[in-house]
Amino acid sequence: MSLEKREYGKMQLEQVQNALVLTFTNPSVLNALSSEVLRQLSRALDDAEAAVISDRRVRSLVLTGEGRAFIAGADISEMDNMSPAEACEFSTFGSGILTRLENFAVPVIAAVNGFALGGGLEVVLACDFAYASEDAKLGLPEATLGIIPGFGGNKRLSDRIGKSAAKELIYTGRMIDAGEAFRLGIVNRVCVKDELLDDVIAVSGEFKKTSPESVLRIKELLNKACDNPPGIMSEVEANKFGLIFSHPDSEEGKKAFLEKRKPVWSEKGV
């Protein structure tokens, strides 16, 4: 049963085939992230998480924007009036939501349809991977405003493209096009603008071949890999490798291979 379309003020959530599509719908301000929008995003993630648990046919969460921007950044007009303590609280709140996104129970894909700057690029970096339209522009321009990336972008960009390349982009505040973002490894594919969402939905359809449980446990391992040395990761991986043999998908996947048929994955939730 498909999730009915839900509205959250500045965004909407709907199911398209086996993907949940979360669209930022405030194009008049280029989908800027304010405290209100972050609270709405938190509620949308609550509903998306419930949908994933109740329907194992949901295999991904896709984020995109309406209009000329994915998310053009945080709301500067709101930040202009923040005290240092309020700015810290805003950063902590935003970082917590992006951590939820990073650890979401199914793959999260950014469909970057235009500007993804500042907090917008930080959202992209919290996703598992990203496709971008050919006219997309990405960057972390915070230093040009006398501030710093505050939603986890410093580490995530460094993890994604390496420390030296991340320093260059952050120190200069430079905005890059989709082609350079692809070459650096920030996005996985550059798409024709009118085909972007279809391409992302199509790759989500490929997840039907894989076990939801396996993908979740692989995601957990990959998210920990940057923070732990190889020896620890080998031990964690071995433990997870053993534990997954207790899940019905493990037995089904091996039997399906030996019987030369497609597997039927378990309805057991996360």
C-alpha positions as CSV (number, residue, x, y, z in Angstrom):
1,M,0.0,0.0,0.0
2,S,1.5,3.3,-1.1
3,L,2.0,6.2,1.3
4,E,-0.5,9.0,0.7
5,K,1.0,12.4,-0.1
6,R,1.7,14.4,3.0
7,E,2.3,18.1,3.3
8,Y,4.6,19.7,6.0
9,G,4.4,23.4,5.1
10,K,7.6,23.8,3.2
11,M,7.9,20.2,1.9
12,Q,5.9,17.2,0.9
13,L,6.4,13.4,1.1
14,E,5.0,10.9,-1.4
15,Q,5.7,7.4,-2.6
16,V,6.8,6.9,-6.2
17,Q,7.1,3.2,-7.1
18,N,9.4,1.8,-4.4
19,A,10.8,5.2,-3.3
20,L,9.7,7.8,-0.8
21,V,10.2,11.2,-2.4
22,L,10.7,14.2,-0.1
23,T,10.5,17.5,-2.0
24,F,11.4,20.9,-0.6
25,T,8.6,23.2,-1.8
26,N,9.6,26.8,-0.9
27,P,11.1,28.0,-4.2
28,S,10.5,31.7,-3.5
29,V,13.5,31.5,-1.1
30,L,15.3,28.7,-3.0
31,N,14.2,26.2,-0.3
32,A,16.4,27.8,2.4
33,L,16.7,25.9,5.7
34,S,15.2,27.7,8.6
35,S,14.5,26.4,12.1
36,E,10.9,25.9,10.9
37,V,11.9,24.0,7.9
38,L,14.2,21.8,10.0
39,R,11.3,21.0,12.4
40,Q,9.2,20.1,9.4
41,L,12.0,17.9,8.0
42,S,12.1,16.1,11.4
43,R,8.4,15.4,11.2
44,A,8.7,14.2,7.6
45,L,11.5,11.8,8.6
46,D,9.3,10.4,11.4
47,D,6.6,9.5,8.8
48,A,9.2,8.2,6.4
49,E,10.7,5.9,9.1
50,A,7.2,4.6,10.0
51,A,6.5,3.9,6.3
52,V,9.8,2.0,5.9
53,I,9.0,-0.1,9.0
54,S,5.4,-0.9,7.9
55,D,6.2,-1.6,4.2
56,R,9.4,-3.4,3.3
57,R,8.7,-2.7,-0.4
58,V,9.9,0.9,0.3
59,R,13.6,0.7,-0.6
60,S,14.8,4.3,-0.6
61,L,14.3,7.9,0.4
62,V,14.9,10.5,-2.3
63,L,15.4,14.2,-1.5
64,T,14.9,16.9,-4.2
65,G,13.8,20.5,-4.5
66,E,11.1,22.5,-6.3
67,G,12.2,25.3,-8.7
68,R,15.8,26.4,-9.3
69,A,17.3,25.0,-6.1
70,F,17.7,21.8,-4.2
71,I,18.4,23.8,-1.1
72,A,20.3,27.1,-1.5
73,G,21.5,27.2,2.1
74,A,20.4,28.1,5.5
75,D,18.1,31.1,6.1
76,I,20.6,34.0,6.4
77,S,17.8,36.4,7.5
78,E,17.1,34.1,10.5
79,M,20.8,33.7,11.4
80,D,21.4,37.5,11.2
81,N,19.5,37.9,14.5
82,M,21.0,34.9,16.4
83,S,23.1,35.2,19.5
84,P,26.1,32.9,19.8
85,A,24.1,30.6,22.1
86,E,21.2,30.5,19.6
87,A,23.6,29.8,16.7
88,C,25.1,26.9,18.6
89,E,21.6,25.5,19.3
90,F,20.6,25.9,15.6
91,S,23.8,24.1,14.5
92,T,23.2,21.3,17.1
93,F,19.6,20.9,16.0
94,G,20.4,20.8,12.2
95,S,23.3,18.4,12.8
96,G,21.1,16.0,14.7
97,I,18.6,15.9,11.9
98,L,21.3,15.3,9.2
99,T,22.7,12.5,11.4
100,R,19.2,10.9,11.3
101,L,19.3,11.3,7.6
102,E,22.7,9.7,7.4
103,N,21.6,6.7,9.5
104,F,18.2,6.3,7.9
105,A,17.1,2.6,7.5
106,V,17.1,2.6,3.7
107,P,19.4,4.3,1.2
108,V,19.0,8.1,1.0
109,I,19.6,9.6,-2.5
110,A,19.9,13.3,-3.2
111,A,18.4,14.4,-6.6
112,V,20.2,17.8,-6.8
113,N,18.1,19.8,-9.3
114,G,19.8,23.2,-8.9
115,F,21.7,25.1,-6.2
116,A,22.9,23.1,-3.3
117,L,24.9,25.6,-1.3
118,G,25.9,25.8,2.4
119,G,23.3,23.8,4.4
120,G,22.0,22.4,1.1
121,L,25.3,20.8,0.2
122,E,25.5,19.5,3.8
123,V,22.2,17.8,3.3
124,V,23.6,16.2,0.1
125,L,26.6,15.0,2.0
126,A,24.4,13.3,4.6
127,C,22.8,11.3,1.9
128,D,24.2,7.9,0.8
129,F,24.9,9.3,-2.7
130,A,23.7,11.9,-5.1
131,Y,22.7,12.5,-8.7
132,A,22.8,16.0,-10.0
133,S,21.2,17.8,-13.0
134,E,23.6,19.2,-15.5
135,D,22.9,22.8,-14.3
136,A,23.4,22.1,-10.6
137,K,25.8,24.4,-8.6
138,L,27.3,23.2,-5.3
139,G,29.5,24.7,-2.6
140,L,30.1,25.6,1.0
141,P,30.3,29.4,0.9
142,E,30.1,30.0,4.6
143,A,33.5,31.6,5.0
144,T,32.4,34.3,2.6
145,L,29.8,35.2,5.1
146,G,32.1,35.2,8.1
147,I,30.7,31.9,9.4
148,I,31.5,28.2,9.1
149,P,29.6,25.1,7.9
150,G,27.6,24.1,10.9
151,F,25.6,20.9,10.0
152,G,28.5,18.5,9.8
153,G,29.7,19.5,6.3
154,N,33.3,20.0,7.3
155,K,33.9,16.3,8.2
156,R,31.5,14.9,5.6
157,L,33.0,16.8,2.7
158,S,36.5,15.8,3.9
159,D,35.4,12.1,4.2
160,R,33.9,12.3,0.7
161,I,36.6,14.0,-1.3
162,G,39.7,14.0,0.9
163,K,41.0,16.7,3.3
164,S,43.0,18.7,0.9
165,A,40.3,19.1,-1.7
166,A,37.7,19.8,1.0
167,K,40.0,22.6,2.5
168,E,40.3,24.2,-0.9
169,L,36.5,24.4,-1.5
170,I,35.7,25.5,2.1
171,Y,38.5,28.0,2.4
172,T,37.7,29.7,-0.9
173,G,33.9,29.4,-0.6
174,R,34.0,28.5,-4.3
175,M,30.8,27.3,-6.1
176,I,31.4,24.4,-8.5
177,D,29.3,23.0,-11.4
178,A,27.9,19.5,-11.7
179,G,30.8,18.3,-13.8
180,E,33.4,19.3,-11.2
181,A,31.3,17.8,-8.4
182,F,31.2,14.5,-10.3
183,R,35.0,14.6,-10.9
184,L,35.6,15.2,-7.2
185,G,33.2,12.5,-6.1
186,I,30.5,14.7,-4.5
187,V,27.9,13.4,-6.9
188,N,27.8,10.0,-8.6
189,R,26.1,10.9,-11.9
190,V,25.2,14.0,-13.9
191,C,21.8,13.8,-15.5
192,V,19.7,15.7,-18.0
193,K,17.7,18.1,-16.0
194,D,14.3,16.7,-17.1
195,E,15.4,13.2,-16.5
196,L,17.0,13.6,-13.0
197,L,14.2,12.3,-10.8
198,D,13.4,9.5,-13.2
199,D,17.0,8.4,-13.1
200,V,17.1,8.4,-9.3
201,I,13.8,6.4,-9.1
202,A,15.3,3.9,-11.6
203,V,18.4,3.3,-9.5
204,S,16.1,2.9,-6.5
205,G,14.3,0.2,-8.4
206,E,17.6,-1.7,-8.6
207,F,17.5,-2.1,-4.9
208,K,14.7,-4.7,-5.3
209,K,17.4,-7.2,-6.2
210,T,19.1,-6.8,-2.9
211,S,18.1,-7.8,0.6
212,P,16.9,-4.8,2.7
213,E,18.5,-6.3,5.7
214,S,21.9,-6.7,3.9
215,V,21.8,-3.1,2.6
216,L,21.0,-1.8,6.1
217,R,23.9,-3.6,7.7
218,I,26.3,-2.6,4.9
219,K,25.2,1.0,5.4
220,E,26.0,0.7,9.1
221,L,29.5,-0.6,8.4
222,L,30.3,2.0,5.7
223,N,29.1,4.8,8.0
224,K,31.5,3.7,10.7
225,A,34.4,3.0,8.4
226,C,35.9,6.6,8.4
227,D,35.9,6.7,12.1
228,N,37.6,3.4,13.0
229,P,40.9,1.8,12.1
230,P,41.0,-1.3,9.9
231,G,41.5,-3.7,12.8
232,I,38.4,-2.6,14.6
233,M,36.4,-2.5,11.4
234,S,37.4,-6.1,10.5
235,E,36.1,-7.3,13.9
236,V,32.8,-5.3,13.6
237,E,32.4,-6.7,10.0
238,A,33.0,-10.3,11.1
239,N,30.4,-9.9,13.9
240,K,27.8,-8.5,11.5
241,F,28.6,-11.1,8.9
242,G,27.9,-13.8,11.5
243,L,24.7,-12.1,12.8
244,I,23.1,-11.7,9.4
245,F,23.1,-15.5,9.0
246,S,20.4,-15.5,11.6
247,H,18.1,-13.3,9.4
248,P,15.6,-15.0,7.0
249,D,17.0,-13.1,4.1
250,S,20.3,-14.9,4.4
251,E,18.8,-18.3,4.0
252,E,16.5,-17.1,1.2
253,G,19.3,-15.5,-0.7
254,K,21.5,-18.5,-0.7
255,K,18.7,-20.9,-1.5
256,A,17.5,-18.7,-4.4
257,F,21.0,-18.7,-5.9
258,L,21.3,-22.5,-5.7
259,E,17.8,-23.0,-7.1
260,K,18.5,-20.4,-9.9
261,R,15.5,-18.3,-9.0
262,K,14.8,-14.7,-7.8
263,P,14.8,-14.3,-4.0
264,V,11.7,-13.3,-2.2
265,W,12.9,-11.1,0.6
266,S,11.5,-11.2,4.1
267,E,8.7,-8.9,5.3
268,K,10.5,-8.7,8.6
269,G,11.0,-5.1,9.5
270,V,14.0,-3.2,10.7
